[in-house]
């Protein structure tokens, strides 16, 4: 399942967010690539690293559902 979301510019800081498959809870990717519900541990990515992190998240469908970018400041 995916949703259409606005495309963010490469230099825009963004977090990778998704829903935890088992619980349906919102989760965000931490700097180490793990998933967290603790917003103080959310990592911001830009450029190629952001694209690579999203691509990695999309391979984790058993853990998370519908990963996408969310602009952060």
C-alpha positions in Angstrom: 0.0 0.0 0.0 1.3 3.4 -0.9 0.0 7.0 -1.0 0.9 9.8 -3.3 2.7 12.5 -1.4 4.4 15.8 -2.5 8.0 15.5 -3.7 10.5 17.3 -1.4 13.6 18.9 -2.8 16.9 17.0 -2.3 18.3 19.6 0.2 15.1 19.7 2.3 15.7 18.0 5.6 13.3 15.0 5.9 12.5 12.1 8.2 11.4 8.7 7.1 8.1 7.8 8.8 5.8 4.8 8.5 3.4 2.7 10.4 4.6 -0.2 12.5 3.1 -3.2 10.8 2.3 -5.2 14.0 0.7 -2.3 15.9 -0.3 0.4 13.4 1.5 2.9 15.4 3.4 5.8 13.8 7.2 5.3 13.8 10.2 7.2 12.5 13.6 6.1 11.4 16.5 6.8 13.9 20.0 7.7 12.8 21.1 4.0 13.2 18.3 2.8 10.9 16.1 1.4 13.6 12.5 2.5 14.1 11.3 4.6 17.1 8.2 6.1 18.5 10.4 8.6 20.5 10.4 11.8 18.5 13.6 12.9 20.2 15.4 10.1 18.4 14.1 11.0 14.9 16.9 11.5 12.3 16.8 14.1 9.5 18.3 13.1 6.2 19.0 15.0 3.0 20.1 14.2 -0.6 21.3 10.8 -1.6 21.3 9.6 2.0 17.6 10.4 2.4 16.8 8.5 -0.8 18.9 5.5 0.4 17.1 5.5 3.8 13.7 5.5 2.2 14.7 2.7 -0.2 15.9 0.7 2.7 12.6 1.3 4.6 10.6 0.1 1.6 12.3 -3.3 1.9 11.1 -3.7 5.5 7.4 -4.3 4.8 7.3 -6.9 7.5 8.3 -4.3 10.0 6.8 -1.1 8.7 4.1 -0.2 6.2 4.0 2.6 3.7 7.2 4.4 4.5 7.5 8.0 3.2 9.3 11.3 3.7 8.1 13.9 6.1 9.7 17.4 6.0 11.4 18.4 9.3 12.9 21.6 10.6 
